[in-house]
Amino acid sequence: MEVISRIEARSEYLSFEASLGARKLIEEVMLVRKGESVVITADTSSDQRVVELTAAAAYAVGAFPTIVRYETRTMSALEPSPPVAAAVAAADVWIEYQLGYIMHSDAFRTALANGARYINLTGMDVQMLVDTVARVDYQGVTELGHVLVGLLEQAQDIRITSTGGTDIRGRRGDRPINLRGLPATQPGQSVMLSGQISFNPLEDTQNGVIVFDGGAWPPNEIGILRSPVRFEIKNGVVVDISGDGADARTYADWMASLNDPNMYRVAHWSLGFNPGVRKVTGRIVEDERVFGCVEFGFGTKGSWIGGEHWVAAAHTDASLIAPSIYADGEAIEENGRYVHPKVVEICRQMNIEGY
């Protein structure tokens, strides 16, 4: 897996800033209360500094943190061992840090059914905690998200293009536009890192081509795309994966190896806009939120997205940088830069570079 190497080994590196990020995560995002059980799952790839800071922040508000750490798995949505499944099933709050996340598994569904408030922060390291949580204006990002949601909710025809060859469109129908990164206020709620909205148009209206040039994971061999990968979509299903480089072959072979037709179904479209993420890093939760990017998911589709949902052998995400986005023909973004006046105004208010 190719990632930007930025791990500073010293425990004191960004320790103040990372502590602030952990506190915001516990107090402002997950809304942890005194007496609650907080389960933090991690693996041997996780940045242990982030894990410990999160546990300390939970303990500081009077909660009971428990760290569950196990071997690194290079696949998403695999079922965990029974002890891990039992731990998350009993959690009031579950924070997932491991690379091989278990979101979309039966253990995940059981934990939410039991009332766990959950967040997926796969691959989180100190730098990511600082850039995407500690230094981010959550109120501003949320306001920007609401505006983007409103623009898409007013439209039916949504089209995404790029200079690299992307041209895909779909009709929203009655499908909801979901703002991710909101505080975890309800039992059984699944939240994500701020700076993303997700939706899935009516399946049989999703047609065109997506050319990914950002990040992709899994398969574990990619992370940062070194060459573009072209997905041809017909009626919401991937019918061809191609490209001139090795990444396209790797992606196609991995998808085929799972021997599951549901892996080829488009699970969601997502817009990324976390101002703390300005380039691809190889960490998929960041890469889905590069400011101005678009990301697509394939495989298992969660029920929260809206419309039909299904289970597949895994879930994979891939992103494209500098897209153009049109809602009923009106430009929201062009070549990676927001152009809709409502969006531009919020970007200016947040002092985002370039606006």
C-alpha positions as CSV (number, residue, x, y, z in Angstrom):
1,M,0.0,0.0,0.0
2,E,1.5,3.3,-1.1
3,V,1.1,6.1,1.4
4,I,2.8,9.4,2.0
5,S,5.3,8.7,4.8
6,R,4.9,11.4,7.5
7,I,5.2,9.4,10.7
8,E,7.5,11.2,13.1
9,A,8.5,8.7,15.7
10,R,8.9,11.1,18.6
11,S,6.0,10.8,21.1
12,E,6.1,14.6,21.6
13,Y,5.6,15.3,17.9
14,L,2.4,17.5,17.6
15,S,1.5,16.2,21.0
16,F,-0.4,19.3,22.1
17,E,-2.3,19.6,18.8
18,A,-3.1,15.9,18.7
19,S,-4.4,16.0,22.3
20,L,-6.8,18.8,21.2
21,G,-7.9,16.6,18.3
22,A,-8.6,13.7,20.5
23,R,-10.5,15.9,22.9
24,K,-12.7,17.3,20.1
25,L,-13.3,13.8,18.8
26,I,-14.5,12.5,22.2
27,E,-16.4,15.6,23.4
28,E,-17.7,17.3,20.2
29,V,-18.0,14.5,17.7
30,M,-18.8,11.3,19.7
31,L,-20.4,13.2,22.6
32,V,-19.0,10.8,25.1
33,R,-20.6,11.1,28.6
34,K,-19.5,10.1,32.1
35,G,-20.0,6.4,32.8
36,E,-20.1,5.3,29.1
37,S,-18.0,2.4,27.8
38,V,-15.8,3.5,24.9
39,V,-14.2,0.7,22.8
40,I,-11.2,1.7,20.6
41,T,-10.3,-0.9,18.0
42,A,-6.8,-0.8,16.5
43,D,-4.3,-3.1,14.8
44,T,-0.6,-3.4,14.5
45,S,-0.6,-0.7,11.8
46,S,-2.4,1.9,13.9
47,D,-0.6,4.9,15.3
48,Q,-0.5,4.0,19.0
49,R,-0.1,7.7,20.0
50,V,-3.6,8.4,18.5
51,V,-5.0,5.4,20.3
52,E,-3.6,6.4,23.7
53,L,-4.6,10.0,23.3
54,T,-8.2,9.0,22.5
55,A,-8.4,6.7,25.4
56,A,-7.0,9.4,27.7
57,A,-9.6,11.9,26.4
58,A,-12.4,9.5,27.1
59,Y,-11.1,8.8,30.6
60,A,-10.9,12.5,31.3
61,V,-14.6,12.9,30.8
62,G,-15.4,10.0,33.1
63,A,-15.9,7.3,30.6
64,F,-14.4,3.8,30.6
65,P,-12.1,3.4,27.7
66,T,-11.0,-0.1,26.5
67,I,-8.4,-0.6,23.8
68,V,-8.7,-3.8,21.6
69,R,-5.6,-4.3,19.4
70,Y,-5.0,-7.2,17.0
71,E,-3.2,-8.2,13.8
72,T,-3.3,-6.0,10.7
73,R,-5.7,-7.2,8.0
74,T,-5.4,-5.9,4.5
75,M,-9.1,-6.3,3.6
76,S,-12.2,-4.3,4.5
77,A,-15.4,-5.6,6.1
78,L,-14.0,-8.9,7.3
79,E,-15.6,-10.4,10.3
80,P,-13.4,-9.9,13.4
81,S,-12.6,-12.6,16.0
82,P,-15.3,-13.4,18.6
83,P,-13.5,-11.4,21.4
84,V,-13.4,-8.3,19.2
85,A,-17.0,-8.8,18.1
86,A,-18.1,-9.2,21.7
87,A,-16.2,-6.0,22.8
88,V,-17.8,-3.7,20.2
89,A,-21.2,-5.3,20.7
90,A,-21.1,-4.1,24.3
91,A,-19.8,-0.6,23.6
92,D,-21.7,2.7,24.1
93,V,-19.2,4.3,21.8
94,W,-16.9,2.5,19.3
95,I,-14.0,4.3,17.6
96,E,-12.4,2.3,14.8
97,Y,-8.8,3.0,13.9
98,Q,-7.5,-0.2,12.3
99,L,-6.5,-0.4,8.6
100,G,-8.6,-3.4,7.9
101,Y,-11.8,-1.8,9.2
102,I,-14.8,-4.0,10.1
103,M,-17.5,-1.5,9.1
104,H,-20.1,-3.3,7.0
105,S,-19.5,-6.7,8.8
106,D,-22.1,-8.6,10.8
107,A,-20.2,-7.5,14.0
108,F,-20.6,-3.9,12.9
109,R,-24.3,-4.3,12.3
110,T,-24.8,-6.1,15.7
111,A,-22.9,-3.3,17.5
112,L,-25.1,-0.6,16.0
113,A,-28.3,-2.7,16.7
114,N,-27.2,-2.8,20.3
115,G,-26.9,1.0,20.4
116,A,-23.2,1.8,19.8
117,R,-22.4,5.2,18.5
118,Y,-19.7,4.5,15.9
119,I,-17.1,6.3,13.8
120,N,-14.7,4.9,11.2
121,L,-11.3,6.6,11.3
122,T,-9.3,3.9,9.6
123,G,-5.6,4.6,9.2
124,M,-5.7,7.7,11.5
125,D,-2.2,8.9,12.5
126,V,-1.1,12.0,14.5
127,Q,-0.8,14.2,11.4
128,M,-4.3,13.2,10.2
129,L,-5.8,13.8,13.7
130,V,-4.3,17.3,13.7
131,D,-5.1,18.2,10.1
132,T,-8.7,16.8,9.9
133,V,-10.0,17.3,13.4
134,A,-7.9,19.6,15.7
135,R,-7.4,22.4,13.1
136,V,-10.7,22.1,11.3
137,D,-13.6,24.6,11.8
138,Y,-16.3,22.0,12.3
139,Q,-19.1,24.6,12.2
140,G,-17.8,26.0,8.9
141,V,-17.4,22.6,7.4
142,T,-20.9,21.6,8.5
143,E,-22.3,24.8,7.0
144,L,-20.5,24.1,3.7
145,G,-21.9,20.5,3.8
146,H,-25.5,21.8,4.4
147,V,-25.2,24.1,1.3
148,L,-23.9,21.3,-0.9
149,V,-26.7,19.0,0.3
150,G,-29.2,21.7,-0.4
151,L,-27.9,22.2,-4.0
152,L,-28.1,18.5,-4.7
153,E,-31.5,18.0,-3.1
154,Q,-32.9,20.7,-5.4
155,A,-31.7,18.8,-8.5
156,Q,-32.6,15.5,-10.2
157,D,-29.9,15.1,-12.8
158,I,-26.4,15.0,-11.3
159,R,-23.4,14.8,-13.6
160,I,-19.7,14.6,-12.8
161,T,-16.9,15.1,-15.3
162,S,-13.2,15.6,-15.3
163,T,-10.5,16.5,-17.8
164,G,-9.1,12.9,-17.3
165,G,-12.2,11.4,-19.0
166,T,-14.8,11.1,-16.3
167,D,-18.4,11.6,-17.5
168,I,-21.1,10.0,-15.4
169,R,-24.6,11.0,-14.5
170,G,-27.5,9.7,-12.4
171,R,-31.0,10.8,-11.4
172,R,-31.5,11.4,-7.7
173,G,-35.2,10.4,-7.6
174,D,-36.2,10.3,-3.9
175,R,-32.8,9.3,-2.6
176,P,-31.5,11.3,0.3
177,I,-28.3,13.4,0.3
178,N,-26.5,12.5,3.5
179,L,-24.2,14.9,5.3
180,R,-21.4,12.9,7.1
181,G,-19.4,14.1,10.1
182,L,-22.3,15.3,12.2
183,P,-22.1,14.6,16.0
184,A,-23.1,11.2,17.2
185,T,-26.3,12.1,19.0
186,Q,-28.3,8.9,18.7
187,P,-27.8,5.2,19.8
188,G,-26.8,3.1,16.9
189,Q,-25.6,6.0,14.8
190,S,-22.7,5.6,12.4
191,V,-20.8,8.8,11.8
192,M,-17.7,9.6,9.7
193,L,-15.0,12.2,9.6
194,S,-16.3,15.6,8.7
195,G,-16.0,17.0,5.1
196,Q,-18.1,14.5,3.1
197,I,-21.6,14.1,1.7
198,S,-22.8,10.7,0.3
199,F,-25.7,9.6,-1.7
200,N,-26.6,7.0,-4.4
201,P,-28.7,7.9,-7.4
202,L,-31.3,5.5,-8.7
203,E,-29.3,2.5,-9.8
204,D,-30.6,2.1,-13.3
205,T,-29.9,5.8,-14.1
206,Q,-26.2,5.6,-13.2
207,N,-24.3,5.5,-16.5
208,G,-21.0,6.7,-17.9
209,V,-17.3,6.5,-17.2
210,I,-15.3,7.3,-14.0
211,V,-11.6,7.8,-14.3
212,F,-10.0,7.6,-10.9
213,D,-6.7,9.5,-10.4
214,G,-6.6,10.0,-6.6
215,G,-6.6,7.2,-4.0
216,A,-8.1,3.8,-3.8
217,W,-8.4,1.1,-1.1
218,P,-8.7,-1.8,-1.0
219,P,-6.9,-3.5,-2.8
220,N,-4.1,-3.1,-0.4
221,E,-1.5,-2.9,-3.2
222,I,-2.7,0.6,-4.3
223,G,-3.4,3.4,-1.7
224,I,-2.2,6.2,-4.0
225,L,-3.0,5.7,-7.6
226,R,0.1,5.9,-9.8
227,S,-1.9,5.7,-13.0
228,P,-5.5,6.4,-13.8
229,V,-8.1,3.6,-13.6
230,R,-11.2,3.7,-15.8
231,F,-14.5,2.2,-14.6
232,E,-17.3,2.0,-17.2
233,I,-20.7,2.0,-15.5
234,K,-24.0,0.8,-16.9
235,N,-27.2,0.9,-14.9
236,G,-25.2,1.2,-11.6
237,V,-22.9,-1.7,-12.3
238,V,-19.2,-1.7,-13.3
239,V,-19.0,-3.5,-16.6
240,D,-15.3,-2.8,-17.4
241,I,-12.1,-1.8,-15.6
242,S,-9.2,-0.6,-17.7
243,G,-6.2,1.6,-17.8
244,D,-2.7,1.8,-19.2
245,G,-0.9,1.2,-15.9
246,A,-0.5,-1.6,-13.4
247,D,-3.0,-0.2,-11.0
248,A,-5.9,-0.9,-13.4
249,R,-4.8,-4.5,-13.7
250,T,-4.4,-4.8,-9.9
251,Y,-7.9,-3.4,-9.3
252,A,-9.6,-5.5,-11.9
253,D,-7.9,-8.7,-10.7
254,W,-8.7,-8.0,-7.1
255,M,-12.4,-7.3,-7.9
256,A,-12.6,-10.5,-9.9
257,S,-10.8,-12.6,-7.2
258,L,-13.7,-11.9,-4.8
259,N,-16.1,-13.7,-7.2
260,D,-19.1,-11.6,-6.0
261,P,-21.3,-9.8,-8.5
262,N,-22.3,-7.3,-5.8
263,M,-18.7,-6.0,-5.7
264,Y,-19.4,-4.4,-9.1
265,R,-22.4,-2.4,-7.9
266,V,-22.0,1.3,-7.2
267,A,-22.7,1.7,-3.5
268,H,-22.4,5.5,-3.2
269,W,-21.3,8.8,-4.7
270,S,-19.5,11.1,-2.3
271,L,-18.2,14.7,-2.4
272,G,-15.1,15.5,-0.3
273,F,-14.5,18.9,1.3
274,N,-12.4,18.7,4.4
275,P,-10.2,21.8,4.2
276,G,-7.5,20.0,6.2
277,V,-6.9,17.6,3.3
278,R,-5.4,19.1,0.2
279,K,-3.7,16.1,-1.4
280,V,-3.9,12.3,-1.6
281,T,-2.1,10.5,1.1
282,G,-3.0,6.8,0.6
283,R,-5.1,6.8,3.7
284,I,-8.6,6.2,2.3
285,V,-10.6,8.2,5.0
286,E,-8.4,11.3,4.1
287,D,-8.5,10.6,0.4
288,E,-12.3,10.6,0.4
289,R,-12.2,14.1,1.8
290,V,-9.6,15.9,-0.2
291,F,-11.0,19.3,-0.6
292,G,-13.1,19.4,-3.8
293,C,-12.7,15.7,-4.7
294,V,-15.4,13.2,-5.7
295,E,-15.2,9.6,-4.4
296,F,-17.2,6.5,-5.3
297,G,-17.8,3.3,-3.3
298,F,-18.4,-0.2,-4.6
299,G,-19.5,-3.4,-3.0
300,T,-21.5,-3.5,0.3
301,K,-24.0,-0.7,0.5
302,G,-25.2,0.5,3.9
303,S,-28.9,1.1,4.5
304,W,-28.3,4.6,5.7
305,I,-27.4,5.8,2.2
306,G,-31.0,5.3,1.1
307,G,-32.7,3.1,-1.5
308,E,-31.8,-0.6,-1.9
309,H,-29.0,-1.9,0.2
310,W,-26.9,-5.1,-0.2
311,V,-24.0,-7.1,1.2
312,A,-20.9,-8.0,-0.8
313,A,-17.6,-9.7,-0.1
314,A,-16.0,-6.3,0.7
315,H,-16.3,-2.6,0.1
316,T,-13.8,-0.5,-1.9
317,D,-13.5,3.3,-2.4
318,A,-11.7,5.3,-5.1
319,S,-11.4,9.1,-5.7
320,L,-10.8,11.5,-8.5
321,I,-9.2,14.9,-8.0
322,A,-10.3,18.2,-9.7
323,P,-13.8,17.1,-10.9
324,S,-16.6,19.2,-12.3
325,I,-20.0,18.8,-10.7
326,Y,-23.3,19.8,-12.3
327,A,-26.8,19.7,-10.7
328,D,-29.5,20.0,-13.3
329,G,-26.9,21.6,-15.5
330,E,-25.9,24.2,-13.0
331,A,-22.2,24.1,-12.1
332,I,-21.3,23.6,-8.5
333,E,-17.6,22.9,-9.1
334,E,-15.4,23.2,-12.2
335,N,-12.0,21.4,-12.5
336,G,-11.6,21.1,-8.8
337,R,-12.7,24.7,-7.8
338,Y,-16.1,25.5,-6.4
339,V,-17.9,28.1,-8.5
340,H,-21.4,28.2,-7.1
341,P,-21.8,31.6,-5.4
342,K,-23.2,30.0,-2.2
343,V,-20.3,27.6,-1.8
344,V,-17.7,30.2,-2.8
345,E,-19.0,32.6,-0.1
346,I,-18.6,30.0,2.7
347,C,-15.1,29.1,1.4
348,R,-14.2,32.8,1.7
349,Q,-15.7,33.0,5.2
350,M,-13.6,30.0,6.2
351,N,-10.4,31.6,4.7
352,I,-9.8,28.6,2.5
353,E,-6.8,29.2,0.2
354,G,-7.8,30.2,-3.3
355,Y,-11.1,31.7,-2.4
